[in-house]
Amino acid sequence: MQLEELYDYKNTLMKDLLTSESIINLLDENIPIESSSKLAYNLVFPFEYVPDTIEQGNTYICFDVDIQQTIDKTFLLSALYIWVFTHKSKLRLVPTGGVRTDKLCCEIAKVIN
């Protein structure tokens, strides 16, 4: 795996996350799928991100790819990290019940698997 492949993979993952209607609805139910690209670098980040002081509760997805090991200078062993977090006011899914971050993790797993 070349380093450029990691770059491409992160861009592909961003696209896949932002074209999933269920993920977009869990991030912000007021954003139509056609406008989901606005969520990139606002609620979905291709790096570890900690928001500044917040004025309203949001839900975030952050992800990164890390090279764990190189084998024979030919292959790279990589790991994908995904962080999902939300403000406590958004944790409970209404009216269906459940926890927003749990449901979001399920939907992300569907996209990447």
C-alpha positions in Angstrom: 0.0 0.0 0.0 1.4 3.4 -1.0 0.7 6.5 1.2 -1.4 7.9 -1.6 -3.8 5.0 -1.1 -4.3 6.2 2.5 -5.1 9.6 1.2 -7.6 8.3 -1.3 -9.1 5.9 1.2 -9.9 8.8 3.6 -11.5 10.8 0.8 -13.5 7.8 -0.2 -14.7 7.2 3.3 -15.7 10.8 3.7 -17.8 10.5 0.5 -19.3 7.2 1.6 -20.3 8.7 5.0 -21.8 11.8 3.5 -23.9 9.9 1.0 -25.6 7.7 3.5 -29.0 9.1 4.2 -29.3 7.3 7.6 -25.9 8.8 8.7 -26.9 12.3 7.6 -30.2 12.1 9.5 -28.4 11.0 12.6 -25.9 13.8 12.4 -28.5 16.5 11.6 -32.1 15.7 10.7 -32.5 19.2 9.1 -29.9 18.7 6.4 -31.2 17.2 3.2 -28.9 14.6 1.6 -28.3 17.0 -1.4 -26.6 19.4 1.0 -24.7 16.8 3.0 -21.3 17.9 1.7 -21.6 20.9 4.0 -21.1 18.5 6.9 -17.5 17.8 5.8 -15.1 19.6 8.2 -18.1 20.8 10.2 -19.5 17.6 11.7 -17.4 14.9 9.9 -13.6 15.2 10.1 -10.9 13.0 8.5 -8.7 13.5 11.6 -9.1 13.5 15.3 -11.0 16.7 16.2 -12.2 18.2 19.5 -14.7 21.0 19.1 -14.1 24.4 20.6 -16.6 25.6 23.2 -19.9 24.8 21.8 -23.0 26.9 21.8 -25.4 24.2 20.7 -25.3 20.4 20.9 -24.0 18.5 17.8 -23.0 15.0 16.8 -19.6 14.4 15.3 -17.8 11.7 13.4 -14.0 11.8 13.2 -11.8 9.2 11.5 -8.2 8.6 10.7 -6.0 6.0 9.1 -2.8 5.1 10.9 0.1 3.0 9.6 0.8 0.4 12.2 3.7 -1.4 10.6 5.7 -1.8 7.4 6.5 -5.2 6.1 9.4 -5.6 3.7 9.1 -2.0 2.6 6.3 -3.2 0.3 3.2 -3.5 2.5 1.9 -1.2 5.1 -0.4 -2.5 7.8 -2.9 0.2 8.6 -5.7 0.7 11.1 -8.8 2.7 10.7 -10.0 4.7 13.8 -13.4 6.2 14.0 -14.7 8.3 16.9 -18.4 9.1 17.3 -19.5 11.5 19.9 -22.5 13.8 20.6 -23.7 16.3 23.1 -25.7 14.8 26.0 -28.8 16.6 24.8 -28.7 14.6 21.6 -27.9 11.1 23.0 -31.5 9.8 23.2 -33.2 9.1 19.9 -36.7 10.3 19.9 -39.3 8.9 19.2 -37.7 5.5 18.4 -35.6 5.3 21.5 -32.0 4.1 21.8 -28.7 6.0 21.9 -27.7 8.1 18.9 -24.0 7.2 19.0 -24.9 3.5 19.1 -27.1 3.8 16.1 -24.6 5.9 14.3 -21.9 3.3 14.8 -24.2 0.7 13.4 -24.8 2.7 10.3 -21.1 3.5 9.8 -20.3 -0.2 10.1 -22.8 -0.9 7.3 -21.1 1.7 5.1 -17.5 0.5 5.6 -18.2 -3.3 5.7 
